[in-house]
C-alpha cells in the first residue's frame, strides 16, 4: 500500500511528459513534409540500391535527434520543477509560521484560548481549535487587536509583491481570475468589516472563525502539491488499515 505514493508520483511525471509532447507533434507536422521532399530529391541522385541506405541513415539521425532533445527537455523541466518545489516548501513554511504567530497573538487580544503551533497543519487541527471557541468573542485589548489585524492584512498583501509568489506549482495566487487570488480580496473585506465592528465595540466568534478559514485557505493553496485529494484519501486509508490490523514502525 505504501508503494501507491511513489507509483502515483511516477504516473504524474509521465502525464507531464506526455503533455509536453504536444509541441513536438506540431514540430514534426511542419518538419516531416519538408524533410520528406528534400529526401525524395536527394534519393533521385543515388542509385536504387543506395536509396534504402540513405533513407535509413536520415531517419536514424532525425529520430535520434528528436529523442535526445526530448530526454534533455524532460530532465531540464523536472529539475526545474524539483527546485521550484523546494523553494515553494520554504515559502509555504514561512507563510504558515508567520500567520500562526499573528493568529496566536490575535486570539489572546480577543480573549480566545491560545491555539497550538499546529493550528494550520490541516483542517482537522483547525476544526478542533474552532470547536473550542465560545459563541461570543470577548474584547480584551482592542488596540492590540486592531494593530494585529493590520499586520495580518499587510503581510498577506505583501505576498503579492514577493517574487516567490510567482510561478508556484498548482497555485495561482497572482492570477486575477483564479480561485486563489480571490483570497486576498476576501481577507481585505473581512478585516475592513472587523475594524468597523471593533470601532463600534462589536465582534463575534463567527468573524474570528472566518479569518482563520481564510488564512487556512491561503496556506493550503501554497502546499497543494503535497496535499492532492487522492493522496490525502489514500493516506487516511493506510492509517485506518494500520490501526485495525497492525502497527507501523
Secondary structure, DSSP 4 states (H G I P E B T S, - for coil): -THHHHHHHHHHHHHHHHHHHHHHHHHHHHHHHHHHHHHHHHHTTS-HHHHHHHHHHHHHHHHHHHHHHHHHHHHHHHHHHHHHHHHHHHHHHHHHHHHHHHHHHHHHHHTPPPPPTTTTS-HHHHHHHHHTS-SSPPPS-HHHHHHHHHHHHHHHHHGGG-GGGTT-TT--TT-TTSTTTHHHHHHHHHHHHHHHHHHTT---HHHHHHHHHHHHHHHHHHTGGG--HHHHHHHHHHHHHHHHH----
